[in-house]
Amino acid sequence: MESLVARLTSLVDELGAPARIEQPVPTRVDILMTLPGAEETERLRHVSGDTYRVSLAHEDEIDGELTAWLRQSSAASR
């Protein structure tokens, strides 16, 4: 999980996304982000208001889809 958290933190910092990485549990890491107008999917889960959660269990889940959501979150915060 440490390498997953490190890669995720690096991506969040690189994109300037106002995302929060929650304390990892043994099987996953959750990241919360603000995505106004987003629609919930199987992977992007609505938390409340404009806040959504993505749960990651493996580094290969840091993909283009997640990166796009983080970019949207960054743009929405400006």
N, C-alpha and C positions, 0 to 999 in steps of 0.2 A: 504494500500500500504506500510505502514511503516514496517510491519512484513515481507512482501515479499522482500523488499529491504534489510532488515537486514539478512534474510536467504541467499539471493543471494550474498551479500557482504561477509558473512562468508564462503560460499562455494568457492568463487573466491580466498579469502585469503588463505584458507586451501589448495587449489590446486596450488597456486602460478601462476594462469593464468593471463596473461597480458590482461585482459578484462576490458572494460570500461562500467560502468553502467551509463546510461544516466538519467538525471533528470526525475523522473516519472511524467506522466500525470495522470489525474484522473482514467483512465481506464486501464493503462498498464505501464510496466517498460521495457525499451529496454536495451539489453546488446550487445555490439559489441566486436568481437574477431577476431583474425587473424587465419585463417585456410587454409594454403597453400594446393592447390589441392582439396579442398572440392567441393562438388556439391550442388547447390542450391536445397532446398526442399520446401515444403509448409511452413514449420516452420523456416528453416534456409535460410534467405534471403540475397542474394549477395548485398553488398554496393558498393565496388570498390576494384580493385586489389585482395588481399587475405583477405579482411575484410568482415565479415558477421554479420548480425543482427538477434537476436532472441527476439521476443516480448512476454512478460509474463503478464497475467492478474490475475493469481491465484497461490498460493504457491504450489499447486499440480502439476504445470508445471515444477517445479524444480525436474526433474526426471533423470533416468539413461541416457537418450539420451543427455540431456543438460550437464550432468556431463561428459560424454564421449567427447563431443565437447570441453569443458573447459580443459580436460586432454590433448587432441590433441593440443590445443592452447598453453598450458604450455610447452609441449614437443617441439613444433615447435620453441619456443622462446629461447631454450637452445642451 
